[in-house]
Structure formats: C-alpha cells, structure tokens
C-alpha cells in the first residue's frame, strides 16, 4: 500500500495518477477524499488528529505528504509543525517510509539564481521559517536513524486543472483569458522557474519507489532557462491569441489584489522571489534518472488546451 496524505490538491492528484505505474494499492487520505484511479482506496481523516493519521498510514510501505494547508501564516504556524510531528510519529510507529513534498521558502534569498539541494538555509519570511522548521524535524529523525524519508522540493508550480494555488494561474492565465491585465509582482525583468505539476507527480512517485533516493533532499525536475516575467506573459498571451496586457504589482497593488484574490493576501512577504532571478536547478534528479522536464512552451500549450479552450 502507498498512501497520499493530502490527496485532493494539484500535486496529490498528479501523484496518484503516476503511482499506477508502481502499485494498484493506493490510499488517498484527506477530509473528503475522491478517487483518482478506479482502484484507489479513499480514507477520510483529520490530519491534525494523531490517532487518525496513525490509522491512515497503517499498512503502508510508503507515505507521501502533499498536504496544502490554506496559504495563511496563522494557519501555517498552528498546523504545519503539529501535522508534521503527527506524520513522523505515525511513520515511525507503522514502519513506513516518508516522502515529503516541499517548496524552497527556506532558502537564502541571495542564492536563488541556480538554487540546488545545497543552497544555504536562511529563510527571510515567516512562511520560510516554518518550512525550515518542519524540514529539520524530518531530517533530524533521519539522522537519528529513526525514520527513512526523503524531501522532494519544487519551485513554484504550474499545470492543468489547478485551482487557486498557482501564482502563474492566478496572475497570468486567468486574467489574460478574460481580457484583463496580467499581474506580475515586483519586476518583469527577472527569470522565474516553474515546475510542471505532471512532471512533479511522476518524479515524486519515482523517488518514492527508488530505494537509493531516501535519506536525502531532491529537487523535482524543472525546465532549464526559465522565462522572465515579461516573457511568461508574452508567451502565454501569444498562445491564447490575446494582447499581452500587463500590470506590475507593487506591494501596494498586491495588497489591493488581496481584497479579491485570497492567495495574494499572503504575498507581500514573498515578493523578494520576484525582484531577483529565481532559477531552480534540478540537475541531480534529471541526471540520475535520465528525466527530461516538460519544456515551458509545451506546458503552456497543454494548460490552454485543457483549461481555456471551450
């Protein structure tokens, strides 16, 4: 049995699809789980309840964490450390391997151009400090020999079918598709990597089912040579056959957008990721597994085909 905790989000769904290659025994766990594959087992649970987490992972060889708590610093402070402790304890008790899907918020802001698995940990934001804390909770148990685990890190992600959790969807795809201006934060002139969610799902499944991948950190496969903000907008607009209308969002504008877009309310402290090159290096993964990430133009075209064409 391979179990996904937080199965209903963009990454959990893609991971469930990818796991079919490795097992027919897939358990999907969330408050209201829904099958992705016909043979999936659904297991409703409150992931902040230790006994329910323990029951959810019982009998599993591998447990994947793709939980996405609401993007709110208060909720993150309350939920992430508690949830992570519950999962670690349950995996140790039930003798499960842990695959933890992570982001890059904990990295030093001065090392985002070419960031890899050895980039210094020095989070500048409150959310980044929480991510650093929970990653250390996992890695410390690994070092103690109590837990077999790996951390799979993604850049900001984009992909088909994503609702409300992708910056690129909320600030570029959606507004351009409805004739409005794209909103790019801070500056249009810097490169910004995005990980394609189907690639992330396939790669996370591959890592989980690769014995030698454990007890280390991996960057998930992400296309090289990312576009600048202006190039992202121009390319998406061209593929949609619309004008590339653009608005650069200062902190003031981001706060205004937050009145209408919940995701944007939490973005002012994260704007440092857009005022410098944000280039994600996944050479460790792509070289080890001979995996070619989806080119950006192909990803854009697939999203438009599936989500924006009637």
MIFI-562669 format. One record per residue: residue number from 1; residue in one letter; x, y, z of N, C-alpha, C, O in turn. Coordinates in steps of 0.1 Angstrom, whole numbers. Atoms other than C-alpha are relative to their C-alpha. Layout:
REM residues N
MARKE   nr  rest    n.X    n.Y    n.Z   ca.X   ca.Y   ca.Z    c.X    c.Y    c.Z    o.X    o.Y    o.Z
MARKE  NUM     a      X      Y      Z      X      Y      Z      X      Y      Z      X      Y      Z
...
***
This chain:
REM residues 310
MARKE   nr  rest    n.X    n.Y    n.Z   ca.X   ca.Y   ca.Z    c.X    c.Y    c.Z    o.X    o.Y    o.Z
MARKE    1     x      8    -12      0      0      0      0      9     13      0     18     14      8
MARKE    2     x     -7    -13      0     12     35     -9    -11     11      3    -21     11     -4
MARKE    3     x     10     -9     -5     -6     63      8      3     15     -2     15     19      0
MARKE    4     x     -2    -14      2    -10    100     -1     -9      8     11    -21      7     11
MARKE    5     x      6     -9    -10    -18    124     28     -2     14     -7      8     21    -10
MARKE    6     x      3    -13      7    -35    155     13     -1     -3    -15      6      3    -23
MARKE    7     x      0      5     14    -46    138    -19     -8      8    -10     -8      5    -22
MARKE    8     x      9     -7      9    -70    163    -33      5     12     -8     -1     18    -16
MARKE    9     x     -6    -12      7    -46    191    -44      6     -3    -13      6    -15    -18
MARKE   10     x     -6      1     13    -28    197    -76     11    -11     -1     12    -19    -10
MARKE   11     x    -11     10      0      3    176    -67     -5    -14      4     -1    -24     -2
MARKE   12     x      6     13     -4    -17    148    -49     -7     -7    -11     -5    -19    -13
MARKE   13     x      7      7     11    -38    142    -79     10     -5    -11      8    -16    -15
MARKE   14     x    -10      4     10     -8    141   -103      8    -12      5     11    -21     -2
MARKE   15     x     -7     11     -6     10    118    -79     -8    -13      0     -3    -24     -3
MARKE   16     x      9     12      1    -20     94    -77      0     -6    -14      0    -18    -15
MARKE   17     x     -1      5     14    -20     92   -115     13     -8     -2     13    -18     -9
MARKE   18     x    -13      5      3     17     85   -116      3    -13      8     10    -22      3
MARKE   19     x     -3     12     -8     17     58    -88     -6    -13     -6     -2    -23     -2
MARKE   20     x      6     12      6     -4     35   -110     11     -9     -7     10    -21     -8
MARKE   21     x    -11      8      7     29     25   -127      7     -9     10     14    -18      6
MARKE   22     x     -7      8    -10     42     11    -94     -9     -9      9     -4    -19     14
MARKE   23     x      9      8     -9     12     -2    -75    -14      2     -3    -18     12     -9
MARKE   24     x     14     -1      2    -25     -9    -77     -6      3     14    -19      4     15
MARKE   25     x      5     -3    -14    -28     -3    -39      4     14      4     14     16      9
MARKE   26     x     -3    -14     -3    -31     34    -35    -11      5     10    -23      4      7
MARKE   27     x     10     -5     -9    -48     50     -5      0     15      0     11     21      2
MARKE   28     x      1    -14      0    -60     86     -7     -6      5     13    -17      1     16
MARKE   29     x      5     -5    -13    -64    105     26     -1     15      0      8     22     -4
MARKE   30     x      2    -14     -2    -79    139     32    -14      0      8    -19    -10     11
MARKE   31     x     13     -1     -7   -111    152     49    -11     -6     -9    -20    -13     -4
MARKE   32     x     11      6      9   -132    143     18      7     -5    -13      6      1    -23
MARKE   33     x     -8      5     12   -110    122     -5     -9     -5    -11    -20    -11     -9
MARKE   34     x      7      5     12   -121    113    -40     10     -8     -8     22     -5     -9
MARKE   35     x     -8      8      8   -108     86    -62      6      7    -12     -1     15    -19
MARKE   36     x     -6     -5     13    -83     95    -90      0    -12     -9     -3    -10    -21
MARKE   37     x      0     12      8    -79     59   -102    -11     -9      5    -15     -8     17
MARKE   38     x     12      8     -4   -107     33   -102      3     -9     12     -6    -11     20
MARKE   39     x     -4     10    -11    -88     10    -77      4      7     13      7      0     22
MARKE   40     x     -4     -7    -12    -80     38    -52     -9     -3     12    -21     -5     11
MARKE   41     x      7      1    -12    -89     33    -16     -1     14      6      9     21      7
MARKE   42     x      1    -13     -6   -103     65      0     -2     -1     15     -9    -10     20
MARKE   43     x      0      1    -15    -98     72     37     -1     14      6      8     21      6
MARKE   44     x      2    -14     -6   -114    103     53      7      1     13      7     -9     21
MARKE   45     x     -7     -1    -12    -93    116     81      3     15      3      4     23     -6
MARKE   46     x     -4    -13     -4    -85    147    101     16     -1      2     20     -7     12
MARKE   47     x    -15      2      0    -47    151     95      6      7     12     19      6     14
MARKE   48     x     -5     -7    -12    -43    172    127     -3     -9     12      0     -5     23
MARKE   49     x      3     10    -11    -56    142    148     10    -11     -1     10    -19    -10
MARKE   50     x    -11     10      0    -26    119    157     -5    -14     -2      0    -21    -10
MARKE   51     x      5     13      2    -47     88    160     -6     -3    -13     -5    -14    -19
MARKE   52     x      5      2     13    -64     93    127     11      0    -10     10     -8    -20
MARKE   53     x    -11      1      9    -31     99    110      7    -14      1     10    -20     -9
MARKE   54     x     -5     14     -2    -18     67    125     -8    -10     -7     -2    -19    -13
MARKE   55     x      9      9      6    -48     48    113      1      1    -16      1     -9    -23
MARKE   56     x      0     -2     15    -45     64     78     13     -6     -6     12    -11    -18
MARKE   57     x    -12      5      6     -9     52     73      2    -15      3     11    -21     -3
MARKE   58     x     -2     14     -4    -13     18     89      0    -10    -12     -9     -9    -21
MARKE   59     x     -1     10     11     -2    -10     65      6      6    -13      7     -1    -23
MARKE   60     x     -6     -6     12     15     14     41     15     -2      0     22     -2     11
MARKE   61     x    -14      1      1     50      9     28      6     14     -2     17     16      3
MARKE   62     x     -5    -14      3     54     45     16    -12     10      3    -23      7     -1
MARKE   63     x      9    -10     -2     36     76     28      5     13     -7     16     17     -4
MARKE   64     x     -4    -12      7     36    107      6     -8     12      7    -20     10      9
MARKE   65     x      7    -11     -6     28    141     21     -1     11    -11      9     17    -16
MARKE   66     x      3    -10     10     12    165     -5    -10     10      6    -18     16     -2
MARKE   67     x     10     -9     -6     -9    185     20      3     14     -3     14     19     -4
MARKE   68     x     -1    -14      2    -16    221     12     -9      7      9    -21     10      6
MARKE   69     x      9     -8     -9    -29    240     42     -3     13     -6      5     18    -14
MARKE   70     x      3    -13      5    -46    273     34     12      9      1     19      9     11
MARKE   71     x    -12     -9      1    -20    299     24     -2     12      9     -4     23      5
MARKE   72     x      2    -10    -10    -22    318     56      9     -2     11     10    -13     17
MARKE   73     x    -11      2    -10      6    324     81     -5     -4     13      2    -13     20
MARKE   74     x      6      4    -12    -16    320    111     -3    -15      0      0    -22     10
MARKE   75     x      4     15      1    -29    286     99     13     -8     -1     14    -19      5
MARKE   76     x    -12      7      1      6    276     89      7     -2     14     12    -13     17
MARKE   77     x     -6      1    -13     20    283    124     -7    -10      9      0    -17     16
MARKE   78     x      7      9     -8     -7    264    140      0    -15     -5      0    -24      3
MARKE   79     x      2     14      6     -9    234    116     12     -7     -4     13    -19     -2
MARKE   80     x    -11      8      6     23    226     99      9     -8     10     11    -20      8
MARKE   81     x     -8      8     -9     45    217    129     -8    -12      7     -2    -23      8
MARKE   82     x      8     10     -7     17    198    146     -3    -12    -10     -1    -24     -6
MARKE   83     x      3     10     10      8    179    114     13     -8     -3     13    -20     -3
MARKE   84     x    -13      7      4     45    171    106      4    -10     12      8    -21      9
MARKE   85     x     -3      9    -12     50    157    142     -9    -12     -1     -4    -23      2
MARKE   86     x      9     12      1     19    135    137      5    -10    -10      4    -22     -8
MARKE   87     x     -4      9     11     32    121    104     13     -7      4     14    -19      1
MARKE   88     x    -13      6     -4     67    115    117     -3    -12     10      2    -23      8
MARKE   89     x      3     10    -10     54     96    147     -7    -12     -6     -4    -23     -3
MARKE   90     x      8     11      7     29     76    126      9     -8     -8      8    -21     -8
MARKE   91     x     -9      8      9     56     66    101     10     -8      8     13    -20      4
MARKE   92     x    -10      8     -8     80     55    128     -8    -11      7     -3    -23      7
MARKE   93     x      8     10     -6     52     36    146     -4    -11     -9     -3    -23     -6
MARKE   94     x      5     10     10     39     19    115     11     -5    -10      8    -13    -19
MARKE   95     x    -12      5      8     74     14     99     -3      3    -15     -1     -5    -24
MARKE   96     x      2     -5     13     65     35     68     12      9     -4     17     16      4
MARKE   97     x     -9    -10      5     89     54     46     -8     12     -4    -19     11     -7
MARKE   98     x      7    -13      2     81     91     42      6      7    -12     18      9    -13
MARKE   99     x     -4     -9     11     82    112     10     -7     13      2    -20     14      2
MARKE  100     x      6    -13     -4     76    148     19      2     10    -12     13     14    -15
MARKE  101     x      0    -10     11     67    173     -9      2     14      6     -6     18     15
MARKE  102     x     -4    -13     -7     83    207     -1      2     11    -11      1      8    -23
MARKE  103     x     -3    -11      8     90    241    -15     14      6      3     21     -1     10
MARKE  104     x    -13     -5     -2    120    264    -15      0     13      9     10     21      9
MARKE  105     x      1    -12     -8    109    291     10     11      1     10     14     12     15
MARKE  106     x    -11     -1    -10    137    282     34     13      4     -5     23      6      3
MARKE  107     x    -13     -3      6    165    291     10      4     15      2     -5     23      3
MARKE  108     x     -5    -13     -1    187    321     14     -4      9    -12     -1      4    -23
MARKE  109     x      4     -8     12    173    349     -8     11      5     -9      9      8    -20
MARKE  110     x    -11     -4      8    208    358    -20      5    -12     -9     15    -10    -16
MARKE  111     x     -5     12      8    212    323    -36    -12     -7     -8    -12    -19     -9
MARKE  112     x     11      5      8    180    319    -57      3     -2    -14     -4     -9    -21
MARKE  113     x     -4      2     14    198    321    -90      8    -12     -2     21    -12      0
MARKE  114     x     -7     12      1    207    285    -96     -1     -9     12      8    -17     15
MARKE  115     x      2      8    -13    194    271    -63     -1    -15     -3     -7    -20    -12
MARKE  116     x      1     15      1    200    234    -58     -1     -6     14     -4      2     24
MARKE  117     x      2      7    -12    199    209    -30     10      5     11      8      2     23
MARKE  118     x    -10     -5    -10    230    225    -13     -2     15      3      7     21     10
MARKE  119     x      2    -15     -2    216    261    -13     -1      2     15     -8     -5     22
MARKE  120     x      1     -3    -15    220    277     22    -14      2      5    -22      8     -2
MARKE  121     x     13     -2     -6    190    276     45      1     13      8      9     14     18
MARKE  122     x      0    -12     -7    183    311     57    -13      8     -4    -12     18    -12
MARKE  123     x     13     -6      5    146    320     53     -2     14      4      0     18     16
MARKE  124     x      3    -14     -4    137    357     51    -14      3      3    -17     14      8
MARKE  125     x     14     -2     -3    100    352     56     -5     -9     11      1    -18     15
MARKE  126     x      6      8    -11     77    339     83     -4    -14     -5     -2    -24      2
MARKE  127     x      4     13      6     64    312     60     13     -9     -2     13    -21      0
MARKE  128     x    -12      8      2    100    302     51      6     -6     13     11    -17     13
MARKE  129     x     -5      6    -13    109    298     88     -8    -12      4     -2    -21     10
MARKE  130     x      8     12     -3     80    274     92      5    -12     -9      6    -23     -4
MARKE  131     x     -5     11      9     92    254     62     13     -6      4     16    -18      4
MARKE  132     x    -13      4     -5    127    253     75     -1     -9     13      6    -19     14
MARKE  133     x      3      7    -13    114    241    109     -5    -14     -3      0    -24      3
MARKE  134     x      6     13      2     94    212     95      9     -9     -8     10    -21     -6
MARKE  135     x    -10      8      7    121    201     71     11     -5     10     15    -17      9
MARKE  136     x     -9      4    -10    145    200    101     -5    -11      9      2    -20     13
MARKE  137     x      7     11     -7    120    179    120      2    -13     -6      5    -23      0
MARKE  138     x     -1     12      8    121    153     93     15     -5     -1     18    -16      2
MARKE  139     x    -14      3      2    159    154     86      7     -4     13     16    -13     13
MARKE  140     x     -6      4    -13    168    152    123     -4    -14      4      5    -22      9
MARKE  141     x      4     14     -3    148    119    127      8     -9    -10     11    -21     -6
MARKE  142     x     -8      8      9    166    106     96     14     -2      5     19    -13      5
MARKE  143     x    -14      0     -5    200    115    111      1     -9     12     11    -16     14
MARKE  144     x      0      9    -12    190     97    143     -2    -14     -3     -1    -23      5
MARKE  145     x      3     14      4    182     66    123    -14     -5      4    -16    -17      3
MARKE  146     x     13      4     -4    146     66    134    -10      0    -11    -21     -7    -10
MARKE  147     x      9     -2     11    130     74    101      7     -1    -13     18      4    -15
MARKE  148     x     -4      0     13    135     66     65     -8     10     -8    -20      8     -9
MARKE  149     x      8    -11      6    125     97     45      8      7    -11     20      6    -11
MARKE  150     x     -6     -9      9    132    120     16     -8     12     -2    -20     12      1
MARKE  151     x      7    -12      3    123    155      8      1      4    -15     12      4    -20
MARKE  152     x      1     -3     14    112    164    -27     -4     15     -2    -16     18      2
MARKE  153     x      3    -14      1    114    201    -34     -4      5    -14      2      0    -24
MARKE  154     x      4     -5     13     96    220    -62      1     15      0      1     21     11
MARKE  155     x      1    -14      2     98    255    -75    -15      4      1    -23     -5      3
MARKE  156     x     14     -4      2     66    275    -78     -5     -9    -11      2    -12    -20
MARKE  157     x      4      9     10     44    252    -98    -12      5     -9    -19     15     -6
MARKE  158     x     11     -3      9     20    254   -128     -4    -13     -7      4    -22     -7
MARKE  159     x      5     12      7     -1    229   -147    -15      1     -2    -21     10      2
MARKE  160     x     14      0      4    -35    220   -160     -9     -4     13     -5    -11     21
MARKE  161     x      9      3    -10    -65    219   -137      2      5     14     -4      1     23
MARKE  162     x     -3     -5    -14    -51    239   -108     -9     11      3    -12     20     -5
MARKE  163     x     10    -10     -5    -75    260    -88      6      7     12      7      1     23
MARKE  164     x     -3     -9    -11    -63    289    -66     13     -3      7     15      4     17
MARKE  165     x    -13      3     -7    -29    275    -57     12      2     -8     24      0     -4
MARKE  166     x    -11     -2      9     -7    285    -86      1     15     -3     -9     21     -8
MARKE  167     x     -2    -14      3      7    321    -89     -2      3    -14     -8     12    -18
MARKE  168     x      1     -2     14     10    317   -126    -14      0     -5    -18      7    -14
MARKE  169     x     14      1      3    -26    306   -129     -8     13      4    -15     19     -4
MARKE  170     x      8    -11     -6    -40    334   -107      4     14     -6     -5     22     -8
MARKE  171     x     -4    -13      4    -19    363   -120      2      2    -15      3     13    -20
MARKE  172     x     -2     -2     14    -14    355   -157    -10     -8     -8    -18     -1    -16
MARKE  173     x      9      7      8    -35    327   -172    -14      5      2    -21      8     -8
MARKE  174     x     14     -4     -2    -68    337   -156     -3     14     -5    -13     15    -12
MARKE  175     x      3    -13      5    -67    374   -162      1      2    -15     -8      8    -21
MARKE  176     x     -1     -1     15    -54    371   -198    -12     -6     -7    -16     -2    -17
MARKE  177     x     11      7      7    -81    346   -206    -13      7      0    -22      5     -8
MARKE  178     x     12     -7     -1   -108    370   -195      2     15     -5     -7     23     -2
MARKE  179     x     -2    -13      6    -94    401   -213      6     10      9      6     22      6
MARKE  180     x     -5     -9    -10    -78    416   -182     16      0     -1     22     -7     -8
MARKE  181     x    -14     -1     -1    -42    426   -174      6    -11      8      1    -15     19
MARKE  182     x     -8      9     -9    -17    401   -162      7      8     11     10     19      9
MARKE  183     x     -6     -7    -11     -3    410   -128     13     -8      4     12    -19      9
MARKE  184     x    -13      7     -4     34    402   -122      6      8     11      6     21     11
MARKE  185     x     -5     -7    -12     50    410    -89     14      6     -2     22      0     -8
MARKE  186     x    -13     -6     -2     79    434    -83      6      5    -13      7     17    -15
MARKE  187     x     -7     -4     12     96    434   -117     -2    -11    -11     -2    -23     -8
MARKE  188     x      2      9     12     91    419   -152     13     -5     -5     13    -14    -15
MARKE  189     x    -13      2      7    128    416   -159      8    -11      5     19    -14      0
MARKE  190     x     -8     11     -6    139    386   -138     -6    -13     -4    -18    -15     -6
MARKE  191     x      4     13      4    138    350   -147     -7     -7     12     -4     -5     23
MARKE  192     x      7      7    -10    114    327   -128     -4    -14     -4    -11    -16    -14
MARKE  193     x      3     14      3    113    289   -128    -14     -4      5    -19      1     15
MARKE  194     x     12      6     -4     81    270   -126      1    -15     -2      5    -19    -13
MARKE  195     x      1     15      1     77    232   -120    -13     -4     -6    -24      0     -1
MARKE  196     x     13      4      6     51    215   -142     -6    -11      8      1    -21     11
MARKE  197     x      6     10     -9     27    195   -120      0    -14     -4      3    -23      4
MARKE  198     x     -1     14      4     25    164   -141     14     -6      1     16    -18      5
MARKE  199     x    -13      4     -2     63    162   -140      3     -2     15      9    -12     19
MARKE  200     x     -2      1    -15     63    168   -102     -7    -13      5     -1    -20     13
MARKE  201     x      6     12     -4     38    139    -98      8    -12     -4     10    -21      4
MARKE  202     x     -8     11      5     58    115   -119     13     -2      7     17    -13     11
MARKE  203     x    -14      0     -6     91    124   -103     -2     -4     15      7    -11     20
MARKE  204     x      2      4    -14     77    121    -67     -3    -14      1      2    -21     10
MARKE  205     x      3     14      0     63     87    -75     13     -8     -2     16    -18      4
MARKE  206     x    -13      6      3     97     77    -90      9      0     12     15    -10     15
MARKE  207     x     -9     -1    -12    116     89    -59     -5    -10     10      3    -17     16
MARKE  208     x      5      8    -10     93     71    -36      2    -15     -2      4    -23      8
MARKE  209     x     -2     14      4     98     38    -54     15     -3     -4     17    -13    -11
MARKE  210     x    -14      2      3    136     42    -57      7     -1     14      9      9     21
MARKE  211     x     -5      2    -14    153     27    -26     12      9      3     13     14     14
MARKE  212     x    -12     -8     -2    185     47    -31     -3     15      1      7     23      4
MARKE  213     x      3    -14      0    167     80    -32     -2      5     14     -3     17     16
MARKE  214     x      4     -4    -13    159     80      5     12      6      8     23      5      5
MARKE  215     x     -9     -7     -9    175    100     33      8     11     -6     20     13     -3
MARKE  216     x     -6    -12      6    183    130     12    -10      9     -6    -22      6     -7
MARKE  217     x      9    -10      6    168    161     -5      2     -1    -15     13     -2    -20
MARKE  218     x      0     -1     15    159    162    -42     -8     12     -5    -19     15      0
MARKE  219     x      8    -10      8    148    190    -65     -7     -7    -11     -1    -15    -19
MARKE  220     x      8      6     10    120    179    -87      3      6    -14      6     17    -15
MARKE  221     x     -4     -5     13    126    181   -125     -8     12     -5    -20     13     -5
MARKE  222     x      5    -13      4    121    216   -138      8      5    -12     20      4    -12
MARKE  223     x     -6     -4     12    128    230   -172     11     11      2      9     19     11
MARKE  224     x    -10    -10     -1    160    250   -176     -3     13     -8    -13     13    -15
MARKE  225     x      2    -13      7    163    286   -189    -14      5      1    -20      7    -10
MARKE  226     x     14     -6     -1    131    300   -175     -2     13     -6      8     21     -8
MARKE  227     x      3    -13      5    114    330   -189      1     11     10      0      8     22
MARKE  228     x      3    -11     -9    114    364   -174    -15      2      2    -23     -4     -6
MARKE  229     x     15     -3     -2     81    378   -161     -6      4    -13    -17      0    -17
MARKE  230     x      5     -5     13     76    397   -194     -1    -11    -10    -11    -12    -18
MARKE  231     x      1     11      9     84    366   -214    -11    -10      3    -17    -16     -6
MARKE  232     x     11      9     -3     60    344   -195    -13      6     -5    -22     -1    -11
MARKE  233     x     13     -6      4     32    369   -201     -1      1    -15    -12     -2    -21
MARKE  234     x      0     -1     15     41    375   -238     -3    -14     -6    -11    -15    -15
MARKE  235     x      1     14      5     43    337   -244    -14     -5      2    -20    -11     -7
MARKE  236     x     14      4     -3     10    329   -227    -10      7     -8    -19      1    -13
MARKE  237     x     10     -9      8     -8    358   -244      0     -5    -15    -10     -6    -21
MARKE  238     x     -1      4     14      5    347   -278     -7    -13     -2    -14    -15    -12
MARKE  239     x      7     13      2     -7    311   -273    -15      1      2    -22     -7     -3
MARKE  240     x     15     -2     -2    -41    324   -261     -6      9    -11    -18     10    -13
MARKE  241     x      4     -9     11    -42    348   -291     -7     12      6    -17     16      1
MARKE  242     x      5    -13     -7    -48    378   -268     12     10      1     23      6     -1
MARKE  243     x    -11    -10     -2    -29    410   -262      7     -2     13      0     -5     23
MARKE  244     x     -7      2    -13     -2    408   -235     -1     12      9     10     18     12
MARKE  245     x      1    -11     -9    -16    434   -213      5     -3     14      3    -14     19
MARKE  246     x     -8      3    -12      5    438   -182     -1     11     10     -2     23      7
MARKE  247     x     -1     -9    -11      5    454   -148     10     -5     10      8    -17     15
MARKE  248     x    -10      4    -10     35    453   -125     -6      3     14    -10     14     16
MARKE  249     x      6     -1    -13     23    447    -90     10      4     11     18     -4     15
MARKE  250     x     -8     -4    -11     40    467    -63     -6     -6     13    -17    -12     12
MARKE  251     x      6      5    -13     34    458    -26    -14      6      2    -22     -1      7
MARKE  252     x     13     -6     -2      6    483    -25    -11     -7     -9    -22    -10     -4
MARKE  253     x     10      7      9    -11    467    -56     -3    -14      5    -14    -19      4
MARKE  254     x      2     14     -5     -5    432    -42    -10      0     12    -19     -9     13
MARKE  255     x     10     -1    -11    -24    443    -10    -14      2     -5    -23     -3      0
MARKE  256     x     13     -2      6    -52    456    -31     -6    -13     -7    -18    -16     -5
MARKE  257     x      5     12      6    -54    424    -51     -4    -10     10    -13    -18      7
MARKE  258     x      4      9    -10    -56    405    -19    -14      2      5    -20     -7     11
MARKE  259     x     14     -2     -3    -91    420    -14     -9     -9     -8    -20    -12     -4
MARKE  260     x      8      8      9   -102    399    -43      5    -14     -2     -2    -23     -6
MARKE  261     x     -7     13      2    -77    371    -46      6     -5     13     17      1     17
MARKE  262     x     -5      4    -13    -71    353    -13     15     -4      0     22      0      9
MARKE  263     x    -14      4      0    -37    339    -24      9     12      1     20     11      6
MARKE  264     x     -9    -12      0    -24    375    -29      1      6     13     10     14     15
MARKE  265     x     -1     -7    -13    -31    385      7     13     -4      7     18      4     16
MARKE  266     x    -12      5     -7     -1    364     18     13      3     -7     23     -1     -3
MARKE  267     x    -12     -1      9     23    375     -9     10     12      3     21     10     -1
MARKE  268     x    -10    -11     -2     39    408      3     13     -5      5     24      0      1
MARKE  269     x    -13      4     -6     65    390     24      8    -10    -10     19    -13     -8
MARKE  270     x     -6     10     10     72    366     -6      5      8    -12     10      1    -21
MARKE  271     x     -4     -7     12     79    394    -31     14      0     -4     18      3    -15
MARKE  272     x    -14      1      3    116    390    -28      3    -10    -10     14    -10    -17
MARKE  273     x     -3     11     10    113    359    -50     -2      6    -15      1     -1    -24
MARKE  274     x      2     -6     13    103    383    -79      8     12     -3      7     18    -14
MARKE  275     x     -8    -12      3    128    411    -75     14     -4     -3     24      4     -2
MARKE  276     x    -13      5      4    157    389    -85     -2    -13     -8    -13    -18     -9
MARKE  277     x      1     12      7    164    359   -107     -3    -12      9      3    -14     19
MARKE  278     x      5     11     -7    146    328    -94      2    -12     -9     -8    -16    -16
MARKE  279     x     -3     11     10    162    298   -112      3    -12      8     12    -13     16
MARKE  280     x      0     13     -8    157    263    -99      7    -11     -8      4    -14    -20
MARKE  281     x     -9     10      6    183    237   -107     -4    -14      5     -4    -17     17
MARKE  282     x      4     14     -4    172    200   -108      9    -10     -7      5    -21    -10
MARKE  283     x    -10      9      7    203    185   -124      2    -13      7      3    -24      1
MARKE  284     x     -2     12     -7    207    160    -96    -10    -10     -4     -7    -22     -6
MARKE  285     x     11     10      4    173    144   -104      1     -4    -15      1    -15    -18
MARKE  286     x      1      3     14    174    147   -142     12     -8     -5     10    -16    -14
MARKE  287     x    -12      8      4    209    133   -145     -1    -14      6      2    -24     -1
MARKE  288     x      1     14     -6    203    104   -120    -10     -8     -7     -8    -20     -9
MARKE  289     x     11      8      5    170     93   -135     -2      2    -15    -11     -4    -21
MARKE  290     x      1     -2     14    176    105   -171    -14      5     -4    -21     -1    -12
MARKE  291     x     13     -5      1    144    125   -169      0     14     -7      7     23     -2
MARKE  292     x      0    -12      7    136    153   -193    -13      8      4    -24      4      1
MARKE  293     x     12     -8     -4    113    180   -178     -8      5    -12     -2      8    -23
MARKE  294     x      9     -5     10     84    193   -199      5     14     -4      6     23      5
MARKE  295     x     -3    -14      4     95    224   -219    -11     10      3    -23      6      3
MARKE  296     x     10    -10     -4     78    256   -208    -11      2    -11    -23      3     -7
MARKE  297     x     10     -3     10     61    262   -241    -10    -12     -1    -22    -10     -3
MARKE  298     x      9     12      0     47    226   -241    -10      0     12    -22     -3     10
MARKE  299     x      9     -1    -12     33    231   -206    -10     11     -2    -22      8      2
MARKE  300     x     10    -11      2     17    264   -215    -11     -4    -10    -23     -2     -7
MARKE  301     x     10      4     10      0    249   -246     -9    -11      6    -21    -10      3
MARKE  302     x      9     10     -6    -13    219   -226    -10      7     10    -22      3     10
MARKE  303     x      9     -7     -9    -28    242   -199    -11      7     -8    -23      6     -4
MARKE  304     x     10     -8      8    -45    264   -225    -10    -10     -7    -22     -8     -7
MARKE  305     x      8     10      7    -58    233   -244    -10     -6     10    -22     -8      6
MARKE  306     x      9      7    -10    -73    217   -212     -9     10      8    -20      6     12
MARKE  307     x      7     -9    -10    -84    248   -192     -6     12     -6    -15     18      0
MARKE  308     x      4    -13      5    -90    277   -215     -6      0    -14     -8     10    -20
MARKE  309     x      7      1     14   -105    264   -248    -13     -8      2    -13    -19      7
MARKE  310     x     14      6     -1   -142    256   -250     -1    -11    -10    -12    -18    -11
***
